[in-house]
Amino acid sequence: MSKHFEYVPQIDALRALAVLIVLFSHYLRDAAISNMHYFGRFGVDLFFVISGFLLTAILVKQKAKNIPKITILKGFFVKRSLRLWPAYFGFLVFLLILSYLTGFWVSKPNDLWYYFTYTINFNFFWEGYKSPSLNHIWSLCVEEQFYLFLPFVILFFNRRLQIIICSVLFFLSPFILTLYPQAIQRVMVYSNLHTLCGGVLLAIMYKTKYMRFSIQYASIFFFISLIVALISYMRPNIFIYETSVALACMFLLLWAVNGFPESISRLCNHNMVLYIGKISYGLYLYHRFLPHFLKPIMRRLDLNLPPIVLLTLFFILVGGMSVISFEYYEKFFLKLKRKFDY
């Protein structure tokens, strides 16, 4: 990235934070310890903001270098595919094989083409969630659909128009969720534009005179946004809640980019934290499958593990599965991405 968007290790730490929030929120419920799954949404929102920021930053950099637009578009979509598709489609094929061998299946066969085309979120919206093992895939579909359009907005519009478009979309999502508060609305792209466009806006406006104040006081704005989000959650106000959560994620990202205090930075720069951030995609992708595959087996074996042991087992297994996937499968495709660096 350019001098304005150099690699910041703390962003990997934020990825680790985001995925751990999601895993704890689901696994605490799966292990019958606590039902706090709703707070996993903050982890997904943080993922969206980080993703929007990083991918837009790359596009902004490449546009500034006057690289041909068709070359940028080809590189963007190929690199996205190399990062996401191998693990995603490999996981779906693994589930199909497992289903054939064991009879275990996580969805209706007629829904398969939705999964393989990244459109299962539409099916969820029309018919409801289908399988606990794959319900979380909606967020990957939302990202894929959003990034079909993002590069065209960045490459073919000037910065002023980009800011106007993203600002309108940022406030549109909370407004829609206020009018239609059903939880299933969350699986659609239009319900997540505040977090995705929030990250995009940060990248477009980063290091401009308009952002200097926000960057300097990002930590203060983060805590203010978080407090407002908590208050609006306890005294329900969907518009304020969704907006303040998006702002909290944005200011947390700005805080990380600007540099956390030494005590926090020491933790964020720990090798284990950074590695969790690097394998966060696999952790997120595989994490729902394990409890719903293991629990029937445990019941059949009449194996009743204490909740804390069950929780630990889930983390060990998903961690092991993600490490193997990253080190011995995903890395091969990640190396191919270098051919499309410009």
PyMOL commands that set and color helices and strands:
alter all, ss='L'
color gray80, all
select helices_A, chain A and resi 9-30+37-64+69-102+109-116+120-127+135-146+150-156+159-179+183-187+189-191+193-205+212-216+218-234+238-258+262-268+271-278+280-286+289-300+307-340
alter helices_A, ss='H'
color red, helices_A
deselect
rebuild
show_as cartoon
